[in-house]
């Protein structure tokens, strides 16, 4: 009977928290008008991984994200999820996506002229007729070990997104996601992120992570 009361109490608290979270509005950020009026198209670069497969030439001021194992399919998965998430913002911007081969060919041309991070961003924008560049990096993408309701190890994902101004090369927006799924008994507020009472796959956790960080994506 005592256990039953504890369960009812837990479900009641869970219901209250869910209600409060569902009523809260996501925080939005807006680009300064002087910048926003000049940005119509954004160049989307394919995800890089950390440590880099190749030398990275972008200023990425991430300090506290813990790197870890990255599954072989992580880049393909993250590129697909990012493209899907950006569709929600197609009324604000036109997105120009580069394949890995297109990116490598373009960056090799630019590196013959400069290795300065800001100049690289400006050259990328100029050569693709875009006004901003979105750079993305994966730091960790570990698949869960087990099933939806019983695991040995949970999924763990970390990544960063950085939006650069194509005119100046400066950072306009940056967000990080660093999450290893934990039992709801440790933090009931995580139900808003996890969405369901189950253990997520790395792809599911990454998808929810993208939705979370894009709540602050600057619009105009």
Order of alpha helices (4+ residues) and beta strands (2+ residues): alpha-alpha-beta-beta-alpha-beta-alpha-alpha-beta-beta-beta-beta-beta-alpha-alpha
